[in-house]
């Protein structure tokens, strides 16, 4: 069993490093026999003295007493010395073993380090092994948000609590910290997919119970991918890769869940690789193009355009961004796409005659040099920064750390405007806007679609417009499709409008003269 084997391995690693000390302890363990032999020698000497004295019809009491005293002291000294030295050496051996074991433990959480965990896992998961093992790949949700919002001490406390909870739910598991917020959990002898899933779900349920972090009750969550050996994989790297695929699917589906590996996921992975390969080729073969959708002001004149990326594949036709942007964000492709969009939009500025908004991915903002590279391109092309708007999704204010915030501050300092796109679509809260500098709010189309039928949506739109007026920022209503919606949005206080009623996205050459004016 892996647990027993790992225990032996952990103890053995320390034993190998202190083998000489342990051997010395074992030698001293036989010291009691040596002491007995020496004692017999003293007794023999005493007997000799006694016999000699008897044979001479004269026994010196002082000499006999001295012999007995010396023998007793010698025996006592040998026994006490043996016990003292053995106790000290055993204590030293335990301390040395503890130090050696700590080398293989994560200093924060107490679980095994990545290298030691992987080495131990390979002892049981390999080609030809008949041992069953359930494997869980766990990634903590939103640890970065917790670190940025409450400090790294809170994040450390959350990780420590996670490790303790894993130990409580799965006491027989072998746990390793594979990265910052990623853990591997091995369940020896588990060949039941349902049982493994239930363990993972119980762990998530325990994590969802409030725990005191940084002085306030906090609910933690994680996403788990699971796989079985040898049913799904017969070597460690394959096992982890397949559990990681399941973990990735869980993240894409909304996190906070346990997802089992399924062979169909390999097809999804091949699809991702295919899209990535084809997208790289598209950049070289000029298969990408920008479509521009006009944004109208309150006077019903075009005040700006939003640049929307399209992929015109030679075989598959027009591919919408939802099918490739997520894949691009997982590699350096998102940076290449972002630069391509910026350069093309800058080249089209003169023809459009209005400012242009370009969408920036959160993955781009996480690059420390994003703002500098963005500024270099704008300077190289000789474009007025005031003619460019950077649109970021509404989740950016939630998760923006030091790097993202620094990039956005640098962009605004450079003279560009920042717009929050799709505001209200997910988990945006007005409190996130307090420390986030921006120039434009774009109300998500879901509020606009129900404006006439849902009183709550109308109240939310009105509240956003009121806040925008107090902050002196613009409000753009997205997804305007009817005259009734347009009229209500005007009365609510929106300063600009965008939607199919006013103009659909189109390539630059198809824009009407009125739209381009």
C-alpha positions in Angstrom: 0.0 0.0 0.0 1.2 3.5 -0.9 0.5 4.9 2.6 2.5 2.2 4.3 5.1 2.3 1.6 5.4 6.1 1.8 5.7 5.8 5.6 8.5 3.4 5.2 10.0 5.6 2.5 9.8 8.7 4.6 11.4 6.8 7.6 13.8 5.1 5.3 15.1 8.4 3.8 15.9 9.6 7.3 17.4 6.2 8.3 19.7 6.1 5.3 21.1 9.5 6.2 21.7 8.5 9.9 22.5 4.9 9.4 25.9 5.2 11.1 24.3 6.8 14.2 21.6 4.1 14.4 24.3 1.4 14.1 26.2 3.0 16.9 23.0 3.0 19.0 22.5 -0.7 18.3 26.1 -1.5 19.4 25.6 0.4 22.6 22.4 -1.6 23.1 24.6 -4.6 23.7 26.6 -2.6 26.3 24.5 -4.1 29.1 26.1 -7.5 28.3 29.6 -5.9 28.4 28.8 -4.4 31.8 27.7 -7.8 33.1 30.9 -9.3 32.0 33.0 -6.6 33.6 31.0 -7.0 36.8 31.8 -10.7 36.8 35.4 -9.8 36.5 35.1 -7.7 39.6 33.3 -10.4 41.5 36.0 -12.8 40.4 38.7 -10.6 41.7 36.8 -10.2 45.0 36.5 -13.9 45.3 40.2 -14.3 44.7 41.0 -11.9 47.4 38.7 -13.7 49.7 40.1 -17.1 48.9 43.7 -15.9 49.3 42.8 -14.4 52.7 41.2 -17.6 53.8 44.1 -19.7 52.8 46.4 -17.5 54.8 44.1 -17.8 57.9 43.9 -14.1 57.8 41.3 -11.8 56.1 41.8 -8.0 56.0 38.2 -6.6 56.5 39.3 -3.2 55.0 40.6 -4.7 51.8 37.5 -6.9 51.4 35.2 -3.9 52.0 37.2 -1.8 49.6 37.0 -4.5 46.9 33.3 -4.8 47.4 32.8 -1.0 47.2 34.9 -0.6 44.1 33.1 -3.5 42.4 29.7 -2.0 43.3 30.7 1.5 42.1 32.1 0.1 38.9 29.0 -1.9 38.2 26.7 1.1 39.0 28.9 3.4 36.9 28.8 1.1 33.9 25.0 0.7 34.1 24.3 4.4 34.6 26.8 5.4 32.0 25.3 3.0 29.5 21.8 4.3 30.1 22.8 7.9 29.9 24.8 7.5 26.7 22.1 5.4 25.1 19.4 7.9 26.0 21.4 10.8 24.6 22.2 9.0 21.4 18.6 7.9 20.9 17.4 11.5 21.4 20.0 12.7 18.9 18.9 10.0 16.4 15.2 11.0 16.8 16.1 14.7 16.3 18.2 13.9 13.3 15.4 11.8 11.8 12.9 14.6 12.4 15.1 17.1 10.7 15.6 14.8 7.7 11.8 14.2 7.5 11.1 18.0 7.6 13.2 18.4 4.5 10.5 16.5 2.6 7.6 18.5 4.1 6.1 21.8 2.9 7.0 24.4 5.5 3.6 26.1 5.4 1.1 23.2 5.1 3.0 20.2 6.5 2.2 18.0 3.5 4.9 16.4 1.3 6.9 18.5 -1.1 6.3 18.0 -4.8 9.5 16.1 -5.5 9.1 13.7 -2.6 5.4 13.2 -3.3 6.1 12.4 -7.0 9.0 10.0 -6.0 6.7 8.1 -3.6 3.8 8.0 -6.1 6.1 6.4 -8.7 6.8 3.5 -6.3 3.2 2.3 -6.7 2.1 3.8 -10.0 4.1 2.3 -12.8 3.8 -0.2 -15.8 3.1 -3.7 -14.5 1.9 -2.6 -11.1 -1.3 -4.3 -9.9 -1.9 -1.8 -7.1 -5.0 0.3 -7.2 -4.9 4.0 -6.4 -7.3 6.9 -6.6 -5.8 10.3 -7.4 -7.2 13.7 -6.9 -5.7 16.9 -8.4 -7.0 19.9 -6.4 -6.7 23.6 -7.2 -7.9 26.1 -4.7 -10.4 28.6 -6.1 -9.8 32.4 -6.0 -6.7 32.3 -3.7 -5.3 35.3 -5.5 -8.5 37.3 -4.7 -8.1 36.4 -1.0 -4.4 37.3 -1.1 -5.1 40.7 -2.7 -8.1 41.5 -0.6 -7.0 40.3 2.9 -3.2 39.9 2.5 -0.9 36.9 2.0 -1.2 35.9 5.7 -4.9 35.2 5.0 -4.0 33.2 1.9 -1.5 31.2 4.0 -4.1 30.5 6.6 -6.5 29.3 4.0 -3.9 26.9 2.6 -3.1 25.6 6.0 -6.8 25.0 6.7 -7.2 23.2 3.4 -4.3 20.8 4.3 -5.9 20.1 7.7 -9.3 19.5 6.1 -7.8 17.1 3.6 -6.2 15.2 6.5 -9.5 15.1 8.4 -11.6 13.9 5.4 -9.0 11.5 4.1 -6.8 10.3 7.0 -5.2 7.5 5.0 -4.3 9.8 2.0 -0.9 10.8 0.9 -0.9 14.5 0.2 1.7 16.7 -1.7 1.8 20.4 -2.5 2.5 20.6 -6.2 2.4 24.4 -6.6 1.2 27.5 -4.9 -2.5 26.5 -4.5 -2.4 23.1 -6.2 -2.3 19.8 -4.3 -2.1 16.1 -5.2 -3.9 13.6 -3.1 -3.3 9.8 -3.5 -5.8 7.3 -2.0 -4.1 3.9 -1.8 -6.2 0.9 -2.6 -9.0 2.9 -4.1 -10.5 1.5 -7.4 -14.0 2.8 -7.0 -14.7 6.0 -9.0 -17.9 6.7 -7.1 -16.3 6.4 -3.7 -13.4 8.6 -4.8 -15.9 11.2 -6.0 -17.8 11.2 -2.7 -14.5 11.8 -0.8 -13.8 14.8 -3.1 -17.4 16.1 -2.6 -17.1 15.7 1.2 -13.9 17.7 1.1 -15.6 20.5 -0.8 -18.5 20.4 1.6 -16.2 20.8 4.6 -14.3 23.6 2.9 -17.6 25.4 2.4 -18.2 25.7 6.1 -17.2 29.2 7.4 -13.7 29.4 8.9 -12.0 32.4 10.6 -9.5 33.8 8.1 -7.9 37.3 8.8 -10.5 37.9 11.6 -13.6 37.2 9.5 -15.6 34.1 8.6 -14.6 32.9 5.1 -15.9 30.1 2.9 -13.2 28.4 0.9 -13.7 26.3 -2.2 -11.7 24.2 -4.6 -12.0 22.4 -7.9 -10.9 18.8 -8.1 -10.0 16.5 -11.0 -9.8 12.8 -10.4 -8.4 9.7 -12.1 -7.7 6.1 -11.2 -4.6 3.9 -11.6 -4.3 1.5 -13.3 -7.8 2.0 -14.9 -7.1 5.4 -16.4 -3.3 5.4 -16.4 -0.3 3.1 -15.6 2.3 5.7 -15.0 2.5 8.8 -12.8 2.8 11.5 -15.5 -0.1 10.1 -17.5 -2.2 9.8 -14.3 -1.6 13.4 -13.3 -2.1 14.7 -16.8 -5.5 13.0 -17.0 -6.6 14.3 -13.6 -5.4 17.7 -14.7 -7.6 17.5 -17.8 -10.6 16.8 -15.6 -9.6 19.7 -13.3 -9.4 22.0 -16.3 -12.9 21.0 -17.4 -14.2 21.7 -13.8 -12.7 25.2 -13.9 -14.2 25.9 -17.3 -17.6 24.7 -16.0 -17.6 27.1 -13.1 -15.3 25.7 -10.4 -16.3 24.3 -7.0 -16.9 20.7 -8.2 -15.3 17.3 -8.6 -14.9 16.1 -12.2 -13.8 12.6 -13.1 -11.5 11.9 -16.1 -13.4 10.7 -19.1 -11.7 9.5 -22.3 -13.7 12.0 -24.3 -11.6 14.7 -22.7 -8.6 13.6 -24.7 -10.6 14.6 -27.8 -11.2 18.0 -26.2 -7.5 18.3 -25.6 -6.7 17.4 -29.2 -9.3 20.0 -30.3 -7.5 22.6 -28.1 -4.2 21.8 -29.6 -5.7 21.9 -33.1 -7.2 25.3 -32.5 -3.9 26.6 -31.1 -2.0 25.3 -34.1 -4.5 26.7 -36.6 -4.6 30.1 -34.9 -0.9 30.4 -35.1 -1.1 29.8 -38.8 -4.0 32.3 -39.1 -1.7 35.0 -37.7 0.8 34.3 -40.4 -1.7 33.7 -43.3 -3.8 36.9 -42.6 -7.0 35.0 -41.8 -7.9 37.4 -39.0 -9.9 40.6 -39.4 -11.6 43.3 -37.3 -15.2 44.1 -37.4 -16.3 47.5 -36.0 -19.6 48.2 -34.2 -20.5 51.8 -33.8 -21.3 53.4 -30.5 -23.8 56.3 -30.7 -24.0 59.3 -28.3 -27.1 60.9 -26.9 -27.3 63.1 -30.1 -27.4 60.0 -32.2 -24.1 60.6 -33.8 -21.3 58.0 -33.9 -18.9 58.8 -31.1 -16.7 55.7 -31.2 -16.3 52.1 -32.6 -15.6 48.9 -30.8 -13.1 46.6 -32.6 -14.2 43.0 -32.6 -11.9 40.2 -33.6 -13.0 37.6 -36.2 -11.3 34.6 -37.6 -12.1 33.7 -41.2 -10.9 30.2 -41.5 -10.3 28.9 -45.1 -12.1 25.7 -44.4 -14.4 26.2 -41.4 -15.6 29.6 -42.3 -16.1 32.4 -39.7 -15.1 31.3 -36.2 -16.5 33.4 -33.3 -14.1 34.6 -30.6 -15.8 32.5 -27.9 -14.3 29.4 -29.6 -10.7 30.5 -29.6 -10.0 33.3 -27.2 -10.1 31.0 -24.2 -7.6 28.7 -25.8 -5.3 31.6 -26.8 -5.3 32.8 -23.1 -3.7 29.6 -22.1 -0.6 30.4 -24.2 1.4 33.3 -25.5 -1.1 33.5 -28.4 -3.2 36.0 -26.5 -0.3 38.5 -26.5 0.2 38.0 -30.2 -3.5 38.4 -30.9 -3.7 41.5 -28.7 -0.8 43.1 -30.6 -2.3 42.3 -33.9 -5.7 43.8 -32.9 -4.0 47.0 -31.6 -1.9 47.5 -34.8 -4.9 46.9 -37.1 -7.1 49.2 -35.1 -4.5 51.9 -35.1 -4.1 51.5 -38.9 -7.9 51.9 -39.3 -8.3 55.0 -37.0 -7.9 57.5 -39.8 -10.6 55.9 -41.9 -13.0 55.5 -39.0 -12.5 59.1 -37.8 -13.6 58.2 -34.2 -11.9 56.7 -31.2 -11.7 52.9 -31.2 -12.1 50.5 -28.3 -10.0 47.4 -28.2 -10.7 44.5 -25.8 -7.9 43.4 -23.5 -7.9 40.0 -21.8 -7.2 39.6 -18.1 -4.4 37.2 -19.1 -2.7 40.1 -20.9 -3.1 42.4 -17.9 -1.3 39.8 -15.8 1.9 40.4 -17.8 4.1 42.9 -15.9 5.3 44.6 -19.1 1.9 44.7 -20.8 1.4 48.5 -20.5 4.9 49.3 -21.6 4.6 47.1 -24.7 1.2 48.6 -25.5 2.6 52.1 -25.2 5.6 51.2 -27.4 3.2 50.1 -30.2 1.1 53.2 -29.9 4.3 55.4 -30.0 5.7 53.4 -32.9 2.5 54.0 -35.0 2.3 57.7 -34.1 -1.3 57.4 -32.9 -2.9 59.9 -30.5 -3.5 57.9 -27.3 -6.8 59.8 -26.7 -8.2 58.0 -29.8 -7.9 54.6 -28.1 -10.1 53.0 -25.4 -9.1 49.8 -23.5 -12.0 47.6 -22.6 -11.6 45.1 -19.7 -14.2 42.6 -18.5 -16.1 43.4 -15.3 -14.2 40.7 -13.4 -10.9 42.6 -13.6 -11.8 45.0 -10.8 -12.5 41.9 -8.6 -9.3 40.1 -9.2 -6.9 43.0 -10.1 -3.7 42.6 -8.1 -0.7 44.8 -8.0 0.4 43.9 -11.6 -3.0 44.4 -13.2 -3.6 47.7 -11.3 -0.2 49.0 -12.3 -0.9 48.2 -15.9 -4.2 50.0 -15.9 -2.8 53.0 -14.1 0.0 53.2 -16.7 -2.5 52.9 -19.6 -4.5 55.8 -18.2 -1.4 57.9 -17.5 -0.4 57.3 -21.1 -3.6 59.1 -22.2 -5.9 56.2 -23.0 -9.4 55.7 -21.5 -10.4 52.5 -19.7 -13.9 51.0 -20.0 -15.5 48.2 -17.9 -17.2 45.9 -20.3 -20.2 43.7 -19.6 -20.8 45.4 -16.2 -23.2 43.3 -14.1 -22.9 40.1 -16.2 -21.2 38.1 -13.4 -20.3 39.0 -9.8 -19.4 42.6 -10.1 -20.2 44.7 -7.0 -20.2 48.4 -6.8 -17.7 48.3 -4.0 -15.0 47.1 -6.4 -15.4 50.3 -8.3 -14.3 52.4 -5.3 -10.6 51.6 -5.8 -10.6 51.1 -9.5 -9.9 54.0 -11.9 -12.0 53.9 -15.1 -13.7 56.3 -17.6 -16.6 54.3 -19.0 -19.1 51.7 -17.7 -20.7 49.4 -20.3 -24.0 47.9 -19.0 -24.3 44.3 -19.9 -26.9 43.4 -22.5 -28.8 41.0 -20.1 -30.1 44.1 -18.2 -31.1 45.8 -21.5 -33.0 42.8 -22.9 -35.5 42.7 -20.0 -35.7 46.4 -19.4 -39.3 46.8 -20.3 -40.5 43.6 -18.5 -38.3 43.5 -15.4 -38.7 46.4 -12.9 -35.6 45.3 -11.0 -33.4 45.5 -14.1 -34.8 49.0 -14.8 -33.9 50.0 -11.3 -30.4 48.6 -11.6 -29.8 50.4 -14.9 -31.0 53.7 -13.3 -28.8 53.2 -10.2 -25.7 52.6 -12.4 -26.4 55.7 -14.3 -26.8 57.7 -11.1 -23.5 56.4 -9.8 -21.8 57.2 -13.1 -23.0 60.8 -13.0 -21.6 61.2 -9.5 -18.3 59.7 -10.7 -18.3 61.8 -13.9 -17.9 58.7 -16.1 -19.8 57.7 -19.3 -22.4 54.9 -19.4 -22.8 52.9 -22.6 -25.8 50.6 -22.9 -24.9 47.4 -24.8 -27.4 45.2 -26.8 -29.9 47.9 -27.7 -32.3 46.2 -30.1 -35.6 48.1 -30.0 -36.8 51.7 -30.0 -38.5 51.2 -26.7 -35.3 50.1 -25.1 -33.5 53.1 -26.5 -36.1 55.5 -25.2 -36.0 54.0 -21.6 -32.2 54.0 -21.6 -32.2 57.7 -22.6 -34.5 58.5 -19.8 -32.5 56.5 -17.3 -29.4 58.6 -18.0 -27.2 56.5 -20.4 -24.8 58.7 -22.3 -24.1 56.3 -25.2 -25.7 53.3 -26.9 -24.6 50.2 -28.8 -26.6 47.4 -30.4 -28.1 45.9 -33.5 -30.8 48.6 -33.6 -28.1 51.2 -34.3 -25.5 49.2 -36.2 -24.1 45.7 -36.5 -20.4 44.8 -36.4 -19.0 44.9 -39.9 -15.6 45.0 -41.6 -14.2 48.5 -42.3 -15.0 48.3 -46.0 -18.7 47.6 -45.3 -19.3 50.4 -42.9 -21.6 53.0 -44.4 -20.5 56.6 -44.9 -22.9 57.7 -42.2 -21.4 55.2 -39.7 -17.9 56.3 -40.5 -18.6 60.0 -40.3 
